[in-house]
Amino acid sequence: MNLPKPSVLVAAALAFGLLMFGLLVPPWVLPYHVRSNAYGPAAGSMGVYNDVTKPAAPLQPEVDPIPPMGGEPLAGEVLTNVQVLGDLTASEFNRTMDAITQWVAPEEGCGYCHGGDDLNFVTDNRRKSIAREMLRMTRTINANWTNHVGAQGVTCFTCHQGQNIPRERWYLDTPIVPPRGGITGQPRAWDTDAKTIRQFFPNRPQRMFMLQGLPITGQVQENEALVDGENPYGHNLDYAEQVYIVMMQMSEGLGVNCTYCHQSRALRDWAQSPPTRLRGYSGLRMTTALNQHVFSRLGPLTNPMHLGKAGDPPKITCKSCHNGRQQPAGGMLAGYYAGLIGPLPSGPGNPVAAANPDIPLLARTPRVGVPASVTEPPFRPIWEPD
């Protein structure tokens, strides 16, 4: 009996394997619900992926504008204990309050901040005090951070979307208790009980880059091998890991991939990056400033039920406003609320522009609700150092 040669058996096995591969393995294409949009010149074009099945951003309830009336008194003149919006006319003040109620507490109504069922619009309480801080913050964003929020700006609805407390927030990690640790023996605060991949990762990167304001520098992709230069974090694998985690969470927060802000062949090179990187950088600086100057100071006013395990108040990330979309909900392109825009700074629209005078794009700051065509006079910081 003549048996086939080994080479014939091998060839037959390979042919059969290729046949089954072609029959059983689906084609290597993007899932039906993902679309790629290419942009940039042909030599260096990149693609940004989008999930087309993602529901559209919720529509912001709007309140009809009130036509101006000559000689109408200001809210601070006819109402008691108005600390933030006293410069509005009484009718515009009421219109703004009605809008905030729809954006933040549509079910509870005015009583959510003003005394519950027994409405008391004069006496202060925790919620009312927090609401004042949120109003001041919104006014600061719309006056000082237009390099990030653009002409759209933000409203309370941007984060709240009809909920008393925004869905996306974070707290400080609690100390790691042995024997919890990573596969290398290094302690890692992975939340093994997490329900989502976002919860699985530790909050240490948010603390480092969105609260402490540590630099996201060249520790991830150097231009030359094994060269630190003056970078104290160069080739620090742990530091690089935290950068990767926070970048992944920023991508997930906007529903985009890395090429939305970076040139994939030169991640750290600003000259080859798309303009969206400037907007993202400004947003990172804005988030850090808000966490430092607003949210981290709300502990004494926050209900203990809403504090983190370390006793800290909730803080924000990119997803707090974006909620998985490139363009957040809310804003003032359709309905305009003058009370949500604070005094305009006497310089380029935000500290990012002041710190980067060699980037002309940063000096062209739009006004919320109007086209981006205004260049501001010399800069004055909105927050003085402590």
C-alpha positions as CSV (number, residue, x, y, z in Angstrom):
1,M,0.0,0.0,0.0
2,N,1.5,3.3,-1.1
3,L,0.9,6.2,1.4
4,P,0.9,9.8,0.3
5,K,4.1,11.7,0.8
6,P,4.3,13.9,4.0
7,S,4.6,17.0,1.8
8,V,1.3,16.1,0.1
9,L,-0.4,15.6,3.5
10,V,0.9,19.0,4.7
11,A,-0.3,20.7,1.5
12,A,-3.7,19.1,1.8
13,A,-4.0,20.1,5.4
14,L,-3.1,23.7,4.6
15,A,-5.5,23.8,1.7
16,F,-8.3,22.5,4.0
17,G,-7.4,25.0,6.7
18,L,-7.5,27.9,4.2
19,L,-10.9,26.7,2.9
20,M,-12.4,26.5,6.3
21,F,-10.9,29.8,7.3
22,G,-12.6,31.4,4.2
23,L,-15.9,29.8,5.0
24,L,-16.1,30.3,8.7
25,V,-14.2,33.5,9.6
26,P,-16.2,36.7,8.9
27,P,-14.6,39.4,6.7
28,W,-12.2,41.8,8.5
29,V,-14.3,44.9,8.2
30,L,-15.5,47.5,10.7
31,P,-18.7,46.5,12.6
32,Y,-21.8,47.7,10.9
33,H,-22.4,50.4,13.5
34,V,-18.9,51.9,13.3
35,R,-18.0,54.5,10.6
36,S,-14.5,55.9,9.9
37,N,-14.1,59.5,8.7
38,A,-10.7,60.3,7.2
39,Y,-9.3,63.8,7.4
40,G,-6.1,65.6,6.6
41,P,-3.8,65.6,3.6
42,A,-3.4,62.3,1.8
43,A,0.2,61.8,2.9
44,G,-0.7,61.9,6.6
45,S,-4.5,61.4,6.7
46,M,-6.0,59.7,9.7
47,G,-9.4,58.3,10.6
48,V,-11.7,59.0,13.5
49,Y,-14.2,56.3,14.3
50,N,-17.8,56.9,15.3
51,D,-20.6,54.7,16.6
52,V,-23.5,55.7,14.4
53,T,-26.0,53.8,16.6
54,K,-25.3,56.0,19.6
55,P,-28.4,58.0,20.4
56,A,-28.4,61.7,19.7
57,A,-27.7,64.1,22.5
58,P,-30.8,65.0,24.5
59,L,-32.4,68.3,23.6
60,Q,-32.1,71.1,26.1
61,P,-35.4,72.5,27.3
62,E,-35.5,76.2,26.4
63,V,-37.4,79.0,28.0
64,D,-38.8,81.7,25.7
65,P,-36.8,85.0,25.8
66,I,-38.3,88.0,27.5
67,P,-38.3,91.1,25.4
68,P,-36.5,94.0,27.0
69,M,-38.6,96.5,28.9
70,G,-37.4,100.0,29.5
71,G,-36.7,101.0,33.1
72,E,-37.2,97.5,34.5
73,P,-35.6,97.1,37.9
74,L,-32.7,94.7,38.5
75,A,-33.2,91.5,40.4
76,G,-30.8,92.6,43.1
77,E,-32.9,95.7,43.7
78,V,-36.3,94.0,44.2
79,L,-35.4,90.6,45.5
80,T,-33.6,89.6,48.8
81,N,-30.3,87.7,49.1
82,V,-29.5,87.5,45.4
83,Q,-25.7,87.0,45.4
84,V,-24.9,85.9,41.8
85,L,-27.5,87.1,39.3
86,G,-28.4,90.4,40.9
87,D,-27.3,92.3,37.7
88,L,-30.1,90.8,35.6
89,T,-33.4,92.4,35.2
90,A,-36.1,90.8,37.4
91,S,-37.8,89.2,34.4
92,E,-34.6,87.8,33.0
93,F,-33.7,86.5,36.4
94,N,-37.0,84.6,36.7
95,R,-36.5,83.3,33.1
96,T,-33.0,82.0,34.0
97,M,-34.3,80.4,37.2
98,D,-37.1,78.7,35.3
99,A,-34.6,77.3,32.9
100,I,-32.2,76.0,35.6
101,T,-35.2,74.3,37.3
102,Q,-36.0,72.4,34.0
103,W,-32.3,71.5,33.5
104,V,-31.5,70.3,37.1
105,A,-34.7,69.5,39.0
106,P,-37.6,69.1,36.6
107,E,-39.5,66.8,39.0
108,E,-38.7,68.5,42.3
109,G,-39.2,72.1,41.0
110,C,-38.0,75.2,42.7
111,G,-38.2,73.5,46.1
112,Y,-35.1,71.4,45.3
113,C,-32.9,74.4,46.2
114,H,-35.5,76.6,47.9
115,G,-36.8,74.8,51.0
116,G,-38.7,71.8,49.7
117,D,-42.5,71.9,49.8
118,D,-42.4,75.0,52.0
119,L,-40.8,77.3,49.5
120,N,-38.4,79.8,51.0
121,F,-36.5,81.9,48.5
122,V,-34.6,84.0,51.0
123,T,-33.0,81.6,53.5
124,D,-29.8,79.8,52.6
125,N,-29.2,76.0,52.7
126,R,-26.6,73.6,51.4
127,R,-28.2,73.0,48.0
128,K,-28.7,76.7,47.4
129,S,-25.1,77.4,48.3
130,I,-23.8,74.7,46.0
131,A,-26.1,76.0,43.2
132,R,-24.5,79.5,43.7
133,E,-21.0,77.9,43.3
134,M,-22.2,76.1,40.1
135,L,-23.5,79.3,38.7
136,R,-20.3,81.1,39.4
137,M,-18.4,78.2,37.7
138,T,-20.7,78.3,34.6
139,R,-20.2,82.0,34.3
140,T,-16.4,81.6,34.5
141,I,-16.4,78.8,31.9
142,N,-18.5,80.9,29.4
143,A,-16.3,84.0,30.0
144,N,-12.8,82.6,30.4
145,W,-12.7,79.2,28.7
146,T,-14.1,79.9,25.3
147,N,-11.0,78.3,23.7
148,H,-12.6,75.1,24.8
149,V,-16.3,75.6,24.9
150,G,-16.4,77.8,21.8
151,A,-19.4,79.9,20.9
152,Q,-21.7,77.1,22.1
153,G,-20.7,77.5,25.8
154,V,-22.2,75.5,28.5
155,T,-25.4,75.5,30.6
156,C,-26.4,73.5,33.7
157,F,-28.1,71.1,31.3
158,T,-24.7,70.2,29.7
159,C,-23.8,68.1,32.8
160,H,-27.1,67.6,34.6
161,Q,-29.4,66.7,31.7
162,G,-32.5,66.7,34.0
163,Q,-30.7,65.0,36.9
164,N,-30.1,66.6,40.3
165,I,-26.5,65.2,40.4
166,P,-24.7,64.6,37.1
167,R,-24.1,60.9,36.2
168,E,-20.4,61.2,35.4
169,R,-18.2,62.1,38.4
170,W,-15.3,60.6,40.3
171,Y,-13.8,60.4,43.7
172,L,-10.3,59.9,45.2
173,D,-9.1,56.3,45.4
174,T,-9.0,54.8,48.9
175,P,-5.6,53.5,50.1
176,I,-4.6,50.1,48.7
177,V,-4.9,47.4,51.3
178,P,-2.6,44.3,50.9
179,P,-2.7,41.7,49.5
180,R,-4.3,43.6,46.6
181,G,-1.8,44.0,43.9
182,G,-1.0,43.7,40.2
183,I,0.5,40.7,38.3
184,T,4.0,42.3,38.8
185,G,3.6,42.6,42.5
186,Q,3.1,46.4,42.2
187,P,0.0,47.6,44.0
188,R,-2.8,48.5,41.6
189,A,-6.2,49.8,42.6
190,W,-8.1,47.8,40.1
191,D,-11.7,47.6,41.1
192,T,-12.4,43.9,40.5
193,D,-16.1,44.4,41.4
194,A,-16.6,47.1,38.7
195,K,-19.6,46.8,36.5
196,T,-18.0,48.7,33.6
197,I,-14.4,48.9,32.2
198,R,-14.3,52.6,33.2
199,Q,-15.0,51.7,36.8
200,F,-12.3,48.9,36.6
201,F,-9.5,51.4,36.2
202,P,-8.2,53.3,39.3
203,N,-8.9,57.0,39.7
204,R,-5.2,57.8,40.3
205,P,-4.8,59.2,36.8
206,Q,-7.6,61.6,37.3
207,R,-6.1,62.7,40.6
208,M,-2.7,63.2,38.9
209,F,-3.7,65.0,35.8
210,M,-7.2,66.5,36.5
211,L,-6.7,67.6,40.1
212,Q,-3.0,67.9,40.9
213,G,-2.3,69.2,37.3
214,L,0.9,67.1,36.8
215,P,2.2,67.3,33.2
216,I,1.4,64.9,30.5
217,T,4.8,65.2,28.8
218,G,7.1,63.1,26.6
219,Q,7.2,60.0,28.9
220,V,5.0,58.0,26.5
221,Q,6.6,58.6,23.1
222,E,10.1,60.1,22.9
223,N,11.7,61.4,19.7
224,E,14.9,59.6,20.5
225,A,15.5,56.3,22.2
226,L,16.4,56.4,25.9
227,V,16.7,60.1,26.1
228,D,15.2,61.9,29.1
229,G,16.4,65.4,28.5
230,E,15.1,67.5,31.4
231,N,11.9,65.5,31.8
232,P,11.8,64.2,35.3
233,Y,9.1,61.7,34.3
234,G,10.9,60.4,31.2
235,H,10.8,56.6,30.8
236,N,8.9,56.1,34.0
237,L,6.8,53.1,33.2
238,D,4.3,53.7,36.0
239,Y,3.9,57.4,35.0
240,A,3.4,56.3,31.4
241,E,0.7,53.8,32.5
242,Q,-1.2,56.6,34.2
243,V,-1.0,58.7,31.1
244,Y,-2.4,55.9,28.9
245,I,-5.2,55.2,31.3
246,V,-6.3,58.9,31.5
247,M,-6.0,59.2,27.7
248,M,-8.2,56.1,27.2
249,Q,-10.8,57.6,29.5
250,M,-10.7,60.9,27.7
251,S,-11.2,59.1,24.4
252,E,-14.1,57.1,25.9
253,G,-15.5,60.3,27.3
254,L,-15.7,61.9,23.9
255,G,-16.5,58.7,21.9
256,V,-13.4,59.1,19.7
257,N,-10.1,57.4,19.1
258,C,-6.6,58.8,19.6
259,T,-6.3,60.4,16.1
260,Y,-9.1,62.9,17.0
261,C,-6.3,64.9,18.7
262,H,-3.0,63.2,17.8
263,Q,-1.0,62.4,14.7
264,S,-0.6,58.6,15.1
265,R,2.9,58.5,13.8
266,A,4.1,61.3,16.1
267,L,1.9,61.4,19.2
268,R,3.8,64.1,21.0
269,D,4.5,66.4,18.0
270,W,2.2,69.4,18.2
271,A,3.3,70.6,14.7
272,Q,1.7,67.5,13.2
273,S,-1.4,67.4,15.4
274,P,-4.8,68.5,14.3
275,P,-6.4,71.7,15.8
276,T,-8.6,69.6,18.0
277,R,-5.6,68.9,20.2
278,L,-5.5,72.6,21.2
279,R,-9.1,72.4,22.2
280,G,-8.5,69.2,24.2
281,Y,-5.5,70.7,25.9
282,S,-7.6,73.7,26.9
283,G,-10.3,71.4,28.2
284,L,-7.8,69.5,30.3
285,R,-6.5,72.7,31.8
286,M,-10.1,73.9,32.4
287,T,-11.1,70.6,34.1
288,T,-8.0,70.8,36.4
289,A,-8.8,74.4,37.3
290,L,-12.5,73.6,38.1
291,N,-11.5,70.6,40.2
292,Q,-9.0,72.6,42.1
293,H,-10.9,75.8,42.6
294,V,-14.5,74.7,42.7
295,F,-15.3,71.0,43.2
296,S,-12.6,70.1,45.8
297,R,-13.8,72.9,48.0
298,L,-17.5,71.8,48.1
299,G,-16.9,69.2,50.8
300,P,-18.4,71.2,53.7
301,L,-21.6,71.9,51.7
302,T,-22.0,68.3,50.2
303,N,-24.4,65.9,51.7
304,P,-22.4,63.1,53.4
305,M,-24.3,60.5,51.3
306,H,-22.7,62.0,48.2
307,L,-19.1,62.0,49.4
308,G,-16.5,59.5,48.3
309,K,-15.0,56.7,50.4
310,A,-12.1,59.1,51.2
311,G,-14.6,61.7,52.4
312,D,-14.0,63.9,49.3
313,P,-16.7,65.7,47.2
314,P,-17.4,64.5,43.6
315,K,-15.2,65.9,40.8
316,I,-15.4,66.0,37.0
317,T,-13.7,64.5,34.0
318,C,-14.2,65.1,30.3
319,K,-17.2,62.7,30.2
320,S,-19.0,64.8,32.8
321,C,-19.9,67.3,30.1
322,H,-19.4,65.3,26.9
323,N,-21.2,62.1,27.9
324,G,-19.5,60.1,25.2
325,R,-20.0,62.6,22.4
326,Q,-17.7,65.0,20.6
327,Q,-20.1,67.9,21.1
328,P,-21.8,68.1,24.5
329,A,-25.5,68.7,24.9
330,G,-26.8,72.1,26.0
331,G,-25.1,75.4,25.3
332,M,-26.4,78.7,24.1
333,L,-26.5,78.7,20.4
334,A,-30.3,78.3,20.3
335,G,-31.4,79.9,23.5
336,Y,-29.2,82.7,25.0
337,Y,-28.9,83.3,28.8
338,A,-26.9,86.4,29.6
339,G,-26.8,85.5,33.3
340,L,-24.7,82.4,32.6
341,I,-21.8,84.5,31.2
342,G,-19.6,86.2,33.7
343,P,-17.6,89.4,33.3
344,L,-15.3,89.0,30.2
345,P,-11.6,88.8,31.1
346,S,-9.4,91.7,30.1
347,G,-7.1,89.4,28.1
348,P,-7.1,86.3,25.8
349,G,-10.1,84.2,26.7
350,N,-8.4,81.9,29.2
351,P,-5.1,81.1,30.9
352,V,-4.1,78.6,28.2
353,A,-4.0,81.5,25.7
354,A,-1.9,83.6,28.1
355,A,0.6,80.7,28.7
356,N,1.0,80.0,25.0
357,P,1.4,83.4,23.2
358,D,3.2,81.7,20.2
359,I,0.0,79.7,19.2
360,P,-2.1,82.3,17.3
361,L,-5.2,80.0,17.3
362,L,-5.4,80.3,21.1
363,A,-5.6,84.0,21.0
364,R,-8.7,84.0,18.8
365,T,-11.3,83.4,21.4
366,P,-15.0,83.3,20.5
367,R,-17.7,84.8,22.6
368,V,-20.5,82.4,23.7
369,G,-23.4,82.9,21.4
370,V,-21.5,84.9,18.7
371,P,-19.1,83.9,15.9
372,A,-15.4,83.3,16.8
373,S,-14.0,86.6,15.5
374,V,-12.9,88.5,18.6
375,T,-9.3,88.9,19.8
376,E,-9.2,89.9,23.4
377,P,-7.0,92.6,25.1
378,P,-4.2,91.7,27.6
379,F,-5.0,88.8,30.0
380,R,-6.0,89.1,33.6
381,P,-6.3,85.8,35.5
382,I,-9.9,85.0,36.7
383,W,-8.5,83.1,39.7
384,E,-5.7,84.6,41.7
385,P,-3.2,82.2,43.4
386,D,-4.2,81.2,47.0
